[in-house]
Amino acid sequence: MEQLEQLSENIRVLLMRYDELREENRRLREANKSQREEILRSHQELAELETQYSRLRLASAITGTPEERDAARRRLTQLISQIDHTMEILSQ
């Protein structure tokens, strides 16, 4: 009889521990999901910040010193001339 009581007690302890572990597993899964969502938001924010940084660099280059603006204008003029020349050759 004592063995049966001991077995019953062991089963009760195991079931209690099983329920505790199931609850812990559920909490960990929720935490994992939350962390994954936070990582995704962070990646999206990083991509947005990189885009903004690129735009700011471009704006800074355009609105830089007068010498930089003149150099950029000259380069753009050269590129436009090259495009016009290429288009002229292609249209022949």
N, C-alpha and C positions, 0 to 999 in steps of 0.2 A: 504494500500500500504506500509506503514511504517513497518508493521509486516512482510510483505513478504520480504522487504529489510533486515530486521533484521534476519529473518530466513535464507536468502541467505548468509548473512555475517557469521552467526553462522556455516553454512554448510562449507563455504570456510575455516574458522578457523579450524574446525574439520578435514577437509581433509588435511590441511597443517600440523596439529599436527599429524595426522595419518601417513603422509609421513615421518615426522621427527622421529616418534617412530619406523617405519619400518626400517629406516636407522640405528638408534641406535641399534635396535635388530640385524641387519645384522653385525654391527661392534662388538657387544658383542659376537655373535656366532663365528665370526672369532677369537676374542681374546680367547674365551673358547677353541676353537680347538687348537690354538697355545699353550695355557697353558697345555692342555692335552698332546700334543706332547712333550713339554718340560719335563713334569713329567715322561713320558715314557722314554725319553732319560736319565733322571736322575736315574730312576730305573735301566736301563740297565748299566749305568756307575757304580752305586753302586754295582751291581752284579759282574761286572768285577773287581772292586777294592777289593771286598771281596775275590774273587778267587785269585787275586794277593797277597793279605794279607796272605791267607792260604798257598800259595806256598812259600812266604817269610818266614813264620813261620817254615815250613817244612825244607826249605833250611838252616835256622838259626839253627834248631835243629841238622841237619846233619853236618853242619860246625861249630858247637859250640866248646866248650873247648875240649881238648883231653879226659878228663874224661867223658864228655857227649857223645862223639863219641864212646868211648869204651863201655859205658853202652848201647848205641843204637845198637852197633854191637853184644854185648852179647844177647840182647833181640831179635834181628833178628835171631841170631843163634839158640836160644831156639825155636822161632816160626817155623823156617825151620825144626828143629828136630822134633817138634810136628807134623808138616804136613807130614814129611817122615814117622813117626811112624804110623800116621793115615792111610796113603796110604798103608803101609805095611799090616796093619790089614784088610783093605778093600780088598786087593788083595788076601787074604787067603780064 
